[in-house]
Amino acid sequence: GGFPVGFYLKTDGVLVADTAQFTDYYGNQVSPSCDSLLCGDYIVDINGESLSEKKKVADIIDKSQGETLNIGIIRNEQYETVSITPVMDSDGKFKLGIWVKDDSQGIGTVTYIDKDGNYGALGHGINDSSSGNVLKISNGFLYKTNILSITKGHGDVPGEYIGTIDYSPSNRLGLIKENTSCGVYGTLSKDKCDNLINQYDLKPFEIGFNYQVHKGEAYVQVYLNGCINDYKIEITDISNKSEKNITFKCVSEELLEKTNGIVQGMSGCPIIQDGKIVGAVTHVFISDSTMGYGIFIQSMLNKR
């Protein structure tokens, strides 16, 4: 792995990002949903009608004419029903006072492809920014991405890859099937897989298991200037207690000069030690972009 991709994920249901007040028809500040819906809830049906798109949620609410709606939600992995009465706003439209989303996008790095075309990426889940929880998805697609530039990290501001994603079907690389705390997983078609191997000159690696990872010299494989290169790091700490298994410091002068270390978008970059793939980059230290965390590759493989 080591090459950047674009992610597009559809939520499993319509995610409630927040509740809010609005001005009703009589000039009062109201929030019909504040005691019934919570940030992180997934709306899956209204009055028994299944739904997965935020536009449909808005249409049903507006057409309710103020009649109480029975809303089916997933909360903490459990199905519940709440009843809420929409209120007419100052423009004459009925609302519940909720912010919702039904998809998510971003740029990250593929960690590995196996011989059957299965891939693992990111080394961590794609989270809902409002609740901080791993996004519950129904499906998604992996896309080609064009990295235009890299913003260096400085102070308490992490750097990032700046790129574009063309979401046309011809740019799809594969399917996204799972979004977990250990990474994003899916499959690539054989022709796409072969093309990626040739394009990035990917080579097979043996797996380095948890007990084989040690402090000291290692490398991260990072996409820069149109190709994937190895950049030296120093593993400074190892932990089996969380998904931040590997703590490391970037010591490659070339990588430090180009990026100041680890930037957003490098999540998923393979960590190589003793000629084996042992992990993937997951996080950068907010206060020090030369430092980062990684997850064991064994943890990624066990989670899929």
N, C-alpha and C positions, 0 to 999 in steps of 0.2 A: 504493500500500500504506500501511502505517503502523498497521494495526489488529492487536490481539492475538488469538491463537488458542491452542488446546490441541493438543498433539501426542500421538499414541499410535502407537508403533512395535513391530512384532513382529520379533524377531531372526531371522536366517537360520541356523537351528540353535539349540542351547541354549548360551548363553555361560557359560564357566567364569569366575566372578568371583574365586575364590580356592580354595586347598586348606587343609585344617585337620586338626588332631588330634582324636581322640575316644577315649573309654574303651571298650575292647573287653569281651567277655563275661567275660574273666578278670582284668579290672582294669588291663590294660596300656594305655599311651598309644600309639595307632597312627595312621598317616596313609598309607593304601594308595596314594593318588594323587600324593603329593608329588614323586616322581621321574618321573612319567609325563605328568601334565597340568599345563599352565601357565595362569596368569591371561591371559585373552584368547583361549584356544582356543574353538572352536565345535564342540560335539558334534553330529554330523549322523546317526549311526547307531550301533546297538549290535547286535552279532552279525548284521549285515546288515539289520536292521530300521530303516528311516528314521524320524526323529522330529524334532519341533520344539517340544515342550512339556516343561517341567521336571518336571511331575507324572509323565509317562510315563517319564522317566529314572529317577526315584525308584522307580517301580513295578517296572521291569525289574531294577534293582539289588536291591531287597528280595526279589524272587521268584527270584533267582539261586541261592539256597541255598549261596552261597559258591563257585560255579563261576566260573572265569576268564571275563571278558567281553572280547570284541574290540570296541574302541570306535573308530569312525571320527571323525576330527576335521579341521577346517580350521585350519591354523596357518600364518601368513604367506602366505595365499592358496594354500597347497598342501594337498592331501588326504593324511593319514597315518592309520595304524592303530596303536593302542597296546593292549596287553593288561594288564588289571588284575584282581586277585582281590579281590572284596568281603570285608569282615570283619564278623562279628557284633558289634553293640554291646552295652552293658550291659542294654538292654531287649529283646534278642533279635532286633533288626532288622539286616539286612545293609546296610552303607554303604561308600562309597568315600572319604568325607572331602572332599567338594567343596561349595562354595557356587555355585549356578547361578542364572541369570535368563533369561527368554525374552521380556521386553518392556521398554519404557521410556516414560515420560510426562514432560510438562513444558509450560511456557507460554513463548511467544515471539511474535515479530512477523513478519507477512507483509511482504516488501519490495515486491513488485510482482505484478500480474496482467496478462497480455498479452491481446490481443484474442481469442485462441483458448481462454482459460480456463486457461492454464498459469500456475503461480505459482512464485515463489522466496521463501524465507524464511530468517531467522536470519543469513545471511552466513557461517556456520560450521557444521560438522557437530555432530550430537548424539553426544557421546562416551560411551563406557563409563567410568564413574567409577573403576573398579578398575584398568584398564590404561591409560586415557588415550587410547585409540585411537578413531577414528570407528566407531560402532556399525554392524556389518554387518546389514542388515535384509532381510526378505523382502517386507514391505509395511507399510502403516499408514494411519491416518486423521487428518484435520484436523478439529477440533471448535470449536464456539463456546465461548468462555470468559467468565466473569463476573469482572472485576477488582474486588475488594472494597476494597483499600487498597494503598498503596505505602509500603514501609519505606525511609527515607532511608539512604544510605550514610554511614558515619562511621569515621574512623580507618582501620584496615586491614580493615574489614568492609564489603563491598559491599551496597548496598540491593537490594531486589527487589520485583517485583509480587507481591501476594498475591491469589490468585483461586481459583475453583473451575471444574471441568470436568465437565459431565454427559455421560457416554459413551453415552447412548442413541442409537440410529440416527437419530432425528429431529434430533439436534443435529450430525450430521456435515456438514461443509462440502465435503469432497473427499477425494481419495486422496493418500497419500504414496507416491511411487514410487522416490525416490532420497534417500539420506543421504550427502552428500559433504563434503569439507573446505571447500567454498565455500558450503554451504547445503543446505537441505532443499527438494526439488522434487516437484511433483505436478500434479494437475489438479482443477479445480472444474467441477461441472455448470453448464450455462448459467444455470439459474434461480438457483442459489446465487450465481454470479458477479454476475448482475444485481442481486440483493438486496443484496450487499455494497457494490457501487458506489453504490447509492441510499442505503443506511443510513449510510455514512461520507462520502457526497458526494465520492467519489474523482474526480480529474481526470487526464487523460492528460498525460504528460511526455515530452519528447524525451530520448534517452540522451546523457549527457555521457561521451565516451570518455576513456580514461586520460590522453592527452596534453592534454586540455582542463581537467583538474583542476589547481587552483593554490592556493597559500597565500592565506589571507585569509578574508573573510566567506563564510559558508555557513549552511545551516539543517538541523536534523533535524526530521522529522515524527514527532510522538510522540502517543500516545493518552493523554489525561488528562481527567478529569471528563466522560467520556462522549463525547468528540469528539477529532478529530485536529487538532493545531495545529502551526504552524511555530515553532521556537525557535532563536534565533541561536547559532551556534558560530563558532569561529575555527580554520581549518585551519592547523596549525603546521608540519606536515612531510608529505612525500609520498615513498613508496618503491615501486619496482617489484620488490623482491626477495622479498617474502613476501605472505601473505594479510592482514597488517596494513599495508595500503597507505597508509591515511590516518590521521594523528595529529591530534587536534583537542582544543580546550578549549571547554567550555560557558561562554558569556558571557551567556546569557539570565537576567536576574534572576528572572523568573517561574519558570523551570524549576529554577534553583538553590534557590529558596525552597521549592518543592514536593518536590524529590527529592534535592537536593544534587548534581545532575548526572545521571550515567548510572547506571542500576540494572539488575540482572539481570531479563530479560524484555523489555528494549529492544533486544536483539539482533535485527537485521533492520530497525530503523527506517530509512527512506530518508534519505539525505543529499542535499540539493538545493543546487546552486550555479549561479548565472547562469541560473536558470529551468529547469535540466535536472537529472535524477536522475543523480548521479555515483557513488553508493556506498551502503553500508549500514553501520550501527553493528554492531560485532562484540564488542568487549570494553571493559570499564572498567579503568582503572588501579586496582589493589588499594589502593595507597597514597594515591590522590587521585581521588575520585569525580567531580571536575569535568573529568577528562581521560579520553579514550577513543580506541579504534582503530576503523577502518572498512576495508572491502574495496571495491575498485572494482566498480561495477555491471557493467562489461565482463567482469570475471573471473567474476562470478556467471552471466552470460548464456553465457559460453563453456563453463562447466563442465556445464551442464544437458544 
